[in-house]
């Protein structure tokens, strides 16, 4: 089994910063893309940022220039540095990863989600 554990959420004033972490643990061969999504109550979950195993990143237009995604492959951990936070960034942030595992001599790719961490930005 694979677990993703997020940390770093909290309450911050508009204009402030937070850094989220997502640590993967368990039995796997490799972690492919690692992503951060967010979801407000009553809204669809949206992709915020994604990073490949090679470090290539992409962002939602709403966070470009303010958020930075990175990862430490040696620690199986992804980070989301969030600067210049706005009240509209308030949401539960979820870590997601595509993980390659071996079973009975074959390799499979599985999708895993963290439990979510609340980010609240006050105006």
WOSULKA-V561797 format. One record per residue. N is the residue number from 1. RES is the residue in three letters. OMEGA is omega in radians with two decimals (none if undefined). D_CENTER is the distance of its C-alpha to the mean C-alpha in Angstrom with 1 decimal. Layout:
# WOSULKA-V561797
N:RES:OMEGA:D_CENTER, N:RES:OMEGA:D_CENTER
This chain:
# WOSULKA-V561797
1:UNK:-3.14:18.8, 2:UNK:3.08:15.2, 3:UNK:3.01:13.1, 4:UNK:-3.11:9.5, 5:UNK:-3.13:10.0, 6:UNK:3.04:7.9, 7:UNK:3.04:10.1, 8:UNK:3.11:11.1, 9:UNK:3.12:11.5, 10:UNK:-3.14:15.0, 11:UNK:-3.13:17.8, 12:UNK:3.09:18.5, 13:UNK:3.09:21.2, 14:UNK:-3.09:20.8, 15:UNK:-3.12:20.7, 16:UNK:-3.07:18.9, 17:UNK:2.99:15.7, 18:UNK:3.05:12.9, 19:UNK:3.10:10.6, 20:UNK:3.06:7.5, 21:UNK:3.09:7.4, 22:UNK:-3.11:6.3, 23:UNK:3.11:9.6, 24:UNK:3.08:11.0, 25:UNK:3.13:14.7, 26:UNK:-3.07:17.5, 27:UNK:3.13:19.6, 28:UNK:3.11:18.5, 29:UNK:-3.11:19.8, 30:UNK:3.03:16.8, 31:UNK:-3.13:13.1, 32:UNK:3.11:13.0, 33:UNK:2.95:10.1, 34:UNK:-3.01:6.5, 35:UNK:2.94:4.4, 36:UNK:3.03:2.8, 37:UNK:3.02:6.1, 38:UNK:-3.12:8.6, 39:UNK:3.00:12.1, 40:UNK:3.08:15.3, 41:UNK:3.12:18.2, 42:UNK:-3.14:20.3, 43:UNK:3.10:18.0, 44:UNK:3.06:16.1, 45:UNK:-3.10:12.3, 46:UNK:3.10:11.3, 47:UNK:3.12:9.0, 48:UNK:-3.10:8.0, 49:UNK:3.13:7.2, 50:UNK:3.10:7.5, 51:UNK:3.11:9.1, 52:UNK:3.10:12.0, 53:UNK:3.12:13.5, 54:UNK:3.07:16.0, 55:UNK:3.10:13.8, 56:UNK:-3.04:14.3, 57:UNK:3.00:11.9, 58:UNK:-3.01:12.2, 59:UNK:2.93:11.5, 60:UNK:-3.12:12.8, 61:UNK:-3.05:16.2, 62:UNK:-3.09:15.7, 63:UNK:-3.13:13.4, 64:UNK:-3.14:15.1, 65:UNK:-3.14:16.9, 66:UNK:-3.10:15.1, 67:UNK:3.07:11.4, 68:UNK:3.08:10.8, 69:UNK:3.10:8.0, 70:UNK:3.10:9.5, 71:UNK:3.05:9.9, 72:UNK:-3.05:12.8, 73:UNK:3.14:14.1, 74:UNK:-3.14:16.9, 75:UNK:-3.10:14.7, 76:UNK:-3.04:12.2, 77:UNK:3.03:9.5, 78:UNK:-3.12:6.6, 79:UNK:3.00:6.8, 80:UNK:3.07:6.5, 81:UNK:-3.08:10.2, 82:UNK:3.13:11.4, 83:UNK:3.12:15.2, 84:UNK:-3.07:18.0, 85:UNK:-3.13:16.3, 86:UNK:3.10:18.2, 87:UNK:3.14:19.1, 88:UNK:3.04:17.6, 89:UNK:3.12:14.1, 90:UNK:-3.11:14.8, 91:UNK:2.91:12.7, 92:UNK:-3.12:10.8, 93:UNK:-3.10:7.0, 94:UNK:3.00:5.6, 95:UNK:3.11:3.4, 96:UNK:3.11:5.9, 97:UNK:2.99:8.2, 98:UNK:-2.99:11.7, 99:UNK:3.08:14.0, 100:UNK:3.14:17.7, 101:UNK:3.13:20.1, 102:UNK:3.08:23.9, 103:UNK:3.10:26.2, 104:UNK:3.06:30.0, 105:UNK:3.12:30.0, 106:UNK:3.08:27.6, 107:UNK:3.13:24.0, 108:UNK:3.07:21.6, 109:UNK:-3.12:18.0, 110:UNK:3.12:16.1, 111:UNK:-3.13:13.0, 112:UNK:3.11:11.2, 113:UNK:2.97:9.1, 114:UNK:-3.07:8.4, 115:UNK:3.13:10.9, 116:UNK:3.08:9.1, 117:UNK:-3.06:9.9, 118:UNK:3.00:12.3, 119:UNK:3.13:12.5, 120:UNK:-3.13:16.1, 121:UNK:-3.12:17.8, 122:UNK:-3.11:21.6, 123:UNK:none:24.0
